[in-house]
Structures are given as C-alpha cells and as structure tokens.
C-alpha cells in the first residue's frame, strides 16, 4: 500500500526494515524457540550495528548522537521496529526513553542536556517518566495529581506516591510530575522535575506484575511503584517552565501516541503475516484454512482496518506540524488501539494452539497490545475529547422544522431551585407553598 511518505522516510524505513529482517528477527525467533533470552550486552551490540547503518536513535538530535530525523520521516521506521518484540530497543527508539529524550530536548536547560540527554541517547543511561499515581491520585484525570514539590531556598522538596513508572528499576533518573503551585489550577501549577534515582528519599518499592512480561529480554524492565519522601533536588532540575508541566507533557504525549500507533501497526502487520502463512499451510476438513471464506473475509476486514489506522496516524502527524492536533491524535490513537487489538486477537484465533503457544510471537503480541487501549490515555478519555469537539458547533438549522410539543397550558415550569422553600421537588416534603407556575402544583384529580 502506498502512503506517499517522503523520499527520506521511505529510504530510512527501508534501512530499518533490512536491519530487522537480517539481524533482529532471526535472533528473536531463536529466543522464542530455545528460551535463550537477549542480554543487555547483546543490545549494546545491536546499537553498534544500528549506528553503522545510520538508524540509531532516529528521533534524537544529531548533536547528541541521534539521527535528527523530522517526526514525519521517522514514523514508517517506527512501524518497522514494531514488528519485533525488541525492535525498538535494538535501535534505541523504545518507550519511555524515546519520549523522555524529546522532553529533555525541548524543555531542559543546557546543563541537563549535557549531563543527562547525551548519555540517554547513547545508551549510557536509562530513564523513567513518573506521572501516574495510585487510586485517589492522577491517572486518566491528571488534574487529580497529588505529588507535591515545595520550594525550600534553591531546592525542590518532593513528596508523593507513584506507580506505572515504567523502567524505573533500571533507570538512572526519573522525570517526576508534581504540583508546584497548590493555589493554581493543576494545568497551570504543575511541573516536571528531573530526579536522579539515587537521591535520598527515592524508594523503588517494587516492580509489580502486569499483563505481559519482558518478552525475549533477559532483563525485566517492568513498571514500578515509587515513593518520594522529602526528596531534595535543585530548582534548576525543573524541565521546561515552572508551572508548565502539563503543556510540556502534551507536547511529549502527542507525538508519543503516534509513535505507539505506528509500532503497534507494525506488530499487527506481522501478526497478519504469521497468521496468513500458517493458514496457507494448515489444513482442516479437506482444504487449507486460507481457503475458508469466513476466515478470508475476516482477514480482508483486518487488512482494510489496518490501512485506515495507518492513514489516520500519518494524517495526524502532518497536522501535528502545524498545531497540537489534539482531535486528530485522539482519533488515530483510539482507532489504532482498538484495531490492533482486534487484529492480533484474530491472528491468535487463526493459528489455534500455535497462536497461544510461545514458539510464535503472537502470544507475546496478545499480552502486549491490550495495554495500548489504556496507556497514553484510555479509550474513554480520548472519546470524551472527540465527543466534546463534536458537540461544539451544532447545526441547529438542521432540526429547525422538527415537530415539537406545545408549551404547558398552565405556564412554563420552573426549575426546582426556583421554587420557594419548602418545595417537594427540592426537599421531598409534601407540605408548604408551591410556585404558581411549578409543574408539581396540585391539579384536580392529581396529588403531589
């Protein structure tokens, strides 16, 4: 399918695809077959190979060791790395590091960029974005943020409780989202603060079990619960403007949602590749599964939906160059998350017992993709955003001539709050004076 990606984007994606096919996927298949997981030392070898092919850290600035590609020129490459269980890691384009690199690039001062961004790009450091909190705190509604950072001289004093802090176990530093002005609205009074993990008061409580695992990697990166107890860091560790945390997070998340869309689109494409190859070989009731009309139609629908998801993601990326593209990104993210879930579920079903066995990557894909409908904004949050925009500009002239009921004979009813007390509509008390126009006023043959 032709998506009219730029010449540069196609050329880079072609190199990434070759790297996946020649180096990464063969090692992944071996790991699935033998249980010999990919070590951190091997990952570093892949990084060196990626550097030789000029595809290492494609999203990071050249100044700090990346390729410095424009966002739209990276997207097809993210689709290619998504086809592998560790493809993004193999070229240093994995979450959350990829998003954290972008956050530091656009928000950090020069000291932080040299001390943290450069080694992060090179793979000498790992990072964590610490935003989500347990029940009662910030999650799908980030305005509920409870973690605080109070100024004490030239230091922040941070207190709070986080979880879903991805990769915290191996991270060298954490980007902590905290309320820095309790009197301001959270959108105006929150900041992102860089905290070295070895700072006193930072407690990595545990890596908790989640749906899925660490795939074919030897080291578990995972998701952590963290407590911050009077953690002190310099005020100069603020990333971006003080009070500008939400605006910076939106810049991070907008592009991040689309890179996830492309990664999971690549995963869904490979799931279909596996399923179609299996169906062509597996026979049942006298013919290959690939000849069964019901399955062929489902594969056709899956191919169609995946094409629409890819197109929506590319369109949102173009819009992101000119605006925050909030609605376009929300639509692309929600649709792609649901479509990729459907497709991978279909691939598992088509492969039967082999679909849920782990000789193939499908079971890992199935465990991985479900979270996509929750992280970076749950489906319901994005649909709320889309629906709010949909109802903003109503075409009332379209229903101008609809037949309507006549007004009440005894005058217009008043709202409950307009009735003089004690009103039964407000208090449940059947005694007292009622407004003359109240529709609850007794009528002949009708009580209260």
C-alpha angles and dihedrals in degrees: 000000000000116000097173092238113175120274089250093051092051093047093050093044089052090056092047091049091052090050091051093048097043103037117007107041095047089054091046092052090050091051091050092048099044106023090237099142126211112262128215089248089057090050089057089052089054089051090055091050090048090052090053089054093045094240100106115126093348092184097052125090117264088232089069099039104277131111096255095220119171114254097252091049091056100052099082089050091055088054090055095049090048089067089073131062090231102018095115091050091049092064097032094252098118130130132282093017093054092055093041090054089055092047092053092043094057100031114026128093120243094262092057092044092056096041099041115008097053096051090041091057092046093052094247090116137035125210143202134206106217108194113114119087135197122265110311092033138078119310127118085356102049091184086080090069110148104177111104136200116196125189119242107177107302094343138084116226107206126199126173151100123252138176136177085053096156119219093001091136092067098025122119093201140015130219101217122200110212144160107256098171112039092185094058128076108271090247089061101030105052131091142187113238127188112229122184106228093233092060111125111260096034109119120185095204099186148317103248127208117262137176105286125014140220095306111211097343121116092214120063110226095178134150124291143207110225134188122201113202114182091322110184123206132156117273086235087071088076109120110218123346121338105259091017098099096114094050091049092046091053091053088051096045099044094063092033092059090054094048087053089050090055095044093051091043087057090049091051091048091054091046088057090047090054093045095048093048090049094046092051090056102035114085127199130169094003103313143055117280087239089069094057109109095213092055093042090055092049091050089049091052091048092052090049095050092046090053091052091049092052091048093049091051093051092047091051090049091055091050091048089066090065106030143358086277088206097164095041091050092046091051093047094046096047095044095045093047092054096041095050090049090052094047096049090047088052092049091052090050093049091053095049113192091002088056093063095036116089099230083093124048094239097093090051090048090050092053092045103045098055092073090058090078089059112033122074088026125336119252090255094055093051092045089052089054093047093046093049089055092045092057097044098087109038120188095220091172088071091070098032094115098043112129111254134192119261117255117265113282094230097052132279116313116244127226117266092249090057094060115100113248136291088044118164089219090061104030106023088238113136093202129079142053120320127205112258090238097041110124088218091065110122115262126194109286093010128090129196 
